[in-house]
């Protein structure tokens, strides 16, 4: 692992009964990322195991980037900016996405 690598945890907050639609859009983005963004080392879509008390679900993206430029490339891609526009146009979200940039400080991520 390079010292310039870092992770991003992005939490998306779809409206009730819109989680599947948002996950579908994210899967399209993930296919593009895998094929076209070699600096994006991980782009994993996860969702809540249990709904929130109000019946909504959260989507948590676990992302890893080779360096800052790789994140900039991802964030400015036509595919990702189109995804963001669709979220607004289709009125799918109940709150803005939150992002946390993090660096590993211990533990492990795999026994492989």
C-alpha positions in Angstrom: 0.0 0.0 0.0 1.3 3.4 -1.0 1.5 6.2 1.5 -0.6 8.3 -0.8 -3.5 5.9 -0.8 -6.5 6.8 1.2 -10.2 5.7 1.7 -13.5 7.5 1.4 -16.6 6.6 3.3 -19.6 8.1 1.5 -23.1 7.7 3.0 -26.1 8.3 0.8 -29.6 8.8 2.3 -32.3 7.7 -0.2 -35.9 8.5 0.4 -38.2 5.7 1.6 -38.6 3.0 -1.0 -36.0 4.5 -3.3 -32.9 2.6 -2.1 -33.1 -0.1 -4.8 -33.2 2.6 -7.5 -30.2 4.4 -6.0 -28.3 1.2 -5.7 -29.1 0.4 -9.4 -27.7 3.8 -10.4 -24.6 3.2 -8.3 -24.0 -0.2 -9.9 -23.9 1.6 -13.3 -21.3 4.0 -11.9 -19.3 1.1 -10.4 -19.1 -0.6 -13.8 -17.7 2.5 -15.3 -15.3 3.0 -12.5 -14.0 -0.6 -12.8 -13.4 -0.2 -16.5 -12.1 3.3 -16.7 -10.6 4.5 -13.4 -7.4 2.5 -12.5 -6.6 4.8 -9.7 -9.9 3.9 -7.9 -8.7 0.8 -6.1 -12.0 -0.1 -4.4 -15.6 1.0 -5.0 -17.9 -1.1 -2.9 -21.7 -0.5 -2.5 -23.2 -1.6 0.8 -26.6 -0.9 2.3 -28.2 -1.1 5.8 -29.0 -4.6 7.1 -32.0 -3.1 8.9 -34.1 -0.1 8.0 -34.0 3.0 10.1 -37.0 3.6 12.5 -38.7 5.6 9.8 -38.4 2.8 7.2 -35.6 4.5 5.2 -32.3 2.8 4.5 -28.8 4.2 4.1 -26.2 3.3 1.5 -22.6 3.3 2.5 -19.9 3.5 -0.2 -16.5 2.1 0.8 -13.9 3.6 -1.7 -10.2 3.5 -1.9 -8.0 5.7 -4.1 -4.4 5.5 -5.2 -3.9 9.3 -4.7 -5.8 12.6 -4.6 -5.7 12.9 -8.4 -7.6 9.6 -8.7 -10.4 11.0 -6.5 -10.5 14.2 -8.6 -10.7 12.0 -11.7 -13.6 10.1 -10.3 -15.5 13.1 -9.0 -15.2 15.0 -12.3 -16.1 12.1 -14.6 -19.1 12.5 -16.8 -20.6 9.3 -15.4 -20.3 10.4 -11.7 -21.6 13.9 -12.4 -24.5 12.5 -14.4 -25.3 10.2 -11.4 -25.4 13.2 -9.1 -27.7 15.1 -11.4 -30.0 12.1 -11.7 -30.3 11.9 -7.9 -31.6 15.4 -7.9 -33.7 15.3 -11.0 -35.5 12.1 -9.9 -35.9 13.4 -6.3 -34.4 10.2 -4.8 -32.6 11.6 -1.7 -33.9 12.7 1.7 -30.6 14.3 2.7 -27.3 15.3 1.0 -24.5 12.7 0.8 -21.9 12.8 3.5 -18.2 12.1 2.8 -15.3 11.2 5.2 -11.8 10.9 3.9 -9.8 8.5 6.1 -6.4 6.9 6.4 -5.6 3.5 7.9 -4.0 3.6 11.3 -4.0 0.0 12.3 -5.9 -3.3 12.2 -6.3 -5.3 9.0 -8.7 -5.5 6.1 -8.1 -9.1 4.9 -6.7 -12.4 6.0 -5.8 -13.3 2.4 
